[in-house]
Amino acid sequence: MSAVQCLSRIALICRDVQTLATFYEAAFDCVRADETAIAESALSELLGLPNASARGLTLRLGEQAVELIELHPAGRSYPQGISARSPLFQHFAIVVAGMDLAFARLSALAGWTAISIGGPQALPASSGGVTAYKFRDPEGHPLELIEFPSSSAPKHWQRKTAELFLGIDHSAISVASTARSSGFYERLGLKRKSGSLNGGPAQDRLDGIAGAHVAVTALAFPGDTPPHLEFLCYDETGQETPLPGINDVAATRLVLTVESAETLNALCLRSAAACLSAPVRFADGSLRALLRDPDGHLLCLQVSPE
């Protein structure tokens, strides 16, 4: 069995869990699934942050999950002016059944900001043929709405449903080198599933930048169920930006499920240079470790309680 089994949830650091959750409910029909409060030494050990505590709220979106985490002490707000070319950039894509209706829903709400220029963009077939729109939630996290052509939608998104917001297709991270990042994630058990070279006026408007030429590489977890991971490797890099601190709003992490404690320990030994912490046991029985990938994106490897 592969070391990493799936992407169990996407964790967003935020300043105000309740306010941000209310936005996600109103914008995307997310459903509150679980609320937690953590004030134990294991959290400080995992984060390397003395006297740390956290409030967490898990939202379900279709079959996928987003976890909002309010950390104390709080870090910095999401930095201004970060474009998709920056290695700091990371977003996740919400699949919609109708872009016009989804965009109208979003447009009726306050607090978010646009990344894309001129509304949703229809990309050419060479770039997947999707219609997409990128924006930031009220705390600055980048997001994307995506609608697949009915004739070529991936199998998972072909099911019949009356819902407008279907689930999370992928998390996309900007990388400096596709080859370097592929090597790192393949050692965790992911496998390349597809790729494309995207560019042109529609891509420029989608990303909100001029001359957007980007190599997109999709990697699947075992079982190939969403969400999957995508690399965005632009031919020009953005401004140099310090990596976010562990408690900064920009410190999004992907929570990856690992099959066993033995496997997690082996992964940490194999990726010692990337580890921010050794595996830490929490009161609920879960075992967790934090890593940074080659571009600094955060991963939380977790073995669920038995």
N, C-alpha and C positions, 0 to 999 in steps of 0.2 A: 504494500500500500504506500502511496505517496506520503511524504513527510507532512505537508500541509494539505488538509482535506478541502477547505472551502474558505471563502471570505464571508464570515458570519455576520459582520455588520461594519458600517462606516461610522467612526466616532468623531464628532465635531466638538472642539473645545469652544465654550461660549461664556459670555458674561452673565446672561440671564436665561436660564433653562426654560422657565415658564413662558416668558414673552416669545422666545424663539419657537417653542413648541406650538404656541397659538398660531404663529405665522404659518408653520408647516401644515397644521391642520386646515387652516383656511385656504391655503394656496394649492395643496396637493391631496387633500382628503386623507392625510396621515392619521393613524389611530394610535392612541397611547396604549402601550403594552405593559410597561413595567417602570417603576420608580425606585431608586435606591439611594442610600446615603452611606458613604464610606468614610470612616475616621479611624483608621487602624494603621499601625506602624508599617504594615506591608505596602501600603500605598506610598508612603514616604520613601521606602526602600526601592520600590519599582521606579519611581520618578526621580529619585535623587533630590527630593524637595522636602526639607525639614517641616514637620508639623503639617503635612498636607492633608486635606480633606476634600471630598467631592460629593456633589449631588448629580445623579444620573437619571435620565429619562429616555426610555427606548420608544421609538415610534415605528410602527409597521407601515410599510408602503407595499401593498400586494404581498408577495412572499418574502420580501427583503426587509432589512431593518437599518435604521439610522439611530445612533445613540448620541444624545446631547449631554455633554459633561461640563458642569460648572465647577471649576477647580479653585481652591483657596490654599495658599495665596494666589491671587489672579496675576496673569502675565499681561503682555501688551495686546492692544487691539490689533485687528488685521491691518497690515500696512497698506497705505494708499499707493496706487499707480503700478501694481504688480500685473504684468501682462502674461499671456500664455507662454511667451518665450522664456520667462523666468523659471529656473529650476524649482522655485518655491511653489509654482502653480500646481494646483490639484483640484479637480472637480469630480462630481458624479452626475450621471445622466439618467433622468427620469423619463420613462417611456410613456407617451401619451397616445390615446386613441384618436384624437383630433386636435391638431395644433391650433387651429383658429379658436376653438373653445378654451383650450388650455391657456393660450396667450391672453385671451380676454379675461379669464379668471385672475391670472397674475396681474394684469394691468389694472384691475379694479382695486388692488391692495396697495397700501402705502409701505414705505420703508426699504424696499429693495432698489437696486441700481442696475442699469443695463451694462453689459459688456458688448453684445452684438449691436451693430448699427443698422437701423432700418427695419427692425422687426425680424421675425423668423426667416431663415434662409434655406432655400432649396438647393442642396448640393448636387453636382453632376453624378452620373452613374459611376464614374471612375473613383469618386470619393464616397461611395456607398449609397448614393441616391436618396439620402434621408433629408428631412426637413428638420432644422435644429435652431435653437436659440439659447444663448449663454447670458447669464446675469449673476448678480450676487445677492445673497439673502441679507436681511437687515444687519447682520454682524460681519458681513464681508466675505463669507464663504462662497466660492464660485460654484455655480450649478448649471445644468443644461437640461432643456426640454428637447426630446427627440421623438420624431414620428417616422416609422419605417414605411416604405411603400407597401401597400397591401399585397402586391404580387411577389415581393421578395423579403418579407419580414422573417427574421429568424424564427425557428420552430417554436421556441418558448413563448413568443409574443403573438402567435397566430391563434391562440385560444379565444373562444367567443366569450365576451363579457360586456356588461353594460357600463363598466367603470371607465372614467375618463383618464385617470392616472393608474397605469398598470403595474408599475414596479420600477426597480433600479436595474438598468442594463449593465453598467460598468462604472468603475472609477478610473479616471484618466490622470496620469502624472506626467509632467514635463521632465524630460531626461536629456542629458548632454550627449550620451552615447547609447544607441540602441543595443549595440553588441555588449557593452559592459553591463547594462541593466538586464539584458536577457540572460547573461551568464549567472548573475546574482539570483534572479527569480527562478530560473530553471533548476538551480541547486535546491530550491525550496519545494520543487515538484510541479511548477507550472509549465505549460507547453504552449508554444506558438500555435495560433489557430488561423490568423489571417494578417494581412498588411496592405497598406495602400500609400501612395504619395498624393497628398492633397494640396491644392493650390488654386489660384484664380480669384476673381472678384468676389464670388460668394463666400469663399473661405476667409478672405480679408474682412468682409462685413461680419461674418460669424464670430471671428476672433477679436474684432475691433482693432486690428493692426494692419499696416500696409505691407504688402509683399510677403504674405503668409505662405510659406512653403514648408510642409510638415510631413514627416514620415510617421504614419500611424501603425502601430503594431499591437495586435490583440493577443493576449495570453489567457489560456483557460485553466481553471482549477480542475482537479479530478471530477469526472461526472459532467463537466461542461454545463453546469447550471449557473444562471446569473446570481450575483454580478461577477463579471470577469474583469480583468485588468487591461488597461491600454497605456502604451507609451506614446507620448507626443514629442518627437524629436525635430525641432525646427532647425533650418539651415543657418539661422542667425540666433545667437543667444541674447537674452535680455540683460537688464542691468544686474550687476552683482548685488545680491541681497543676502544679509546674514541669515543663517538658518534660524527658524523660530525656536525660542525657548520652549521647554517641555510643557509649560502652562500658558503659552501664548495662544490667542485665538486661531492663528494660522497653523497650529501644530495638529492638524488633522492626522488621524492614524487609522490604518486598516487593521481590523481585528481578524486574525487568521486562526482557524481552529486546527490544532495539532492532535494527532491520534493518541499520544501517550506521553507520560513524563520522560520516559527513556528517550523518545524521539526528540522531545523539546531540548533536553540536555545535550543530545548529540548535535542538534542544529546550532545551539549556542556555542558549542566547542568549535564546530566547523566554521562559524561566522563570528569568531571572537572579536575581531576588529570592528564589527558592526554593532555589537551588543552594547547597550547602555546599562543593562542590569543583568545579573544572573537570574534564573527563574526564581520567582517569589511565590510562596503559598499564601493565599488569602483565606479569610475566615469562612467563606462559603465553600472552600475546598478546591477552588480553581487555582491553577498554576499559570503564572504569566511572566513573560519576559519582553523587554522593549529592544527594538533594533532600529537602526537607520540604514536605508538602502544607499547605494553609491551617490545619489543626489541629495540625500538628507531627508527623504520622506520617511515618516515613522510607521513602523509595523509593531503591533502587539500580538505576539504569538501566545496562544492560550490553550491549555488543556482543561476541558470542562470538568466540573465536579463529578465524581463517580456516583 
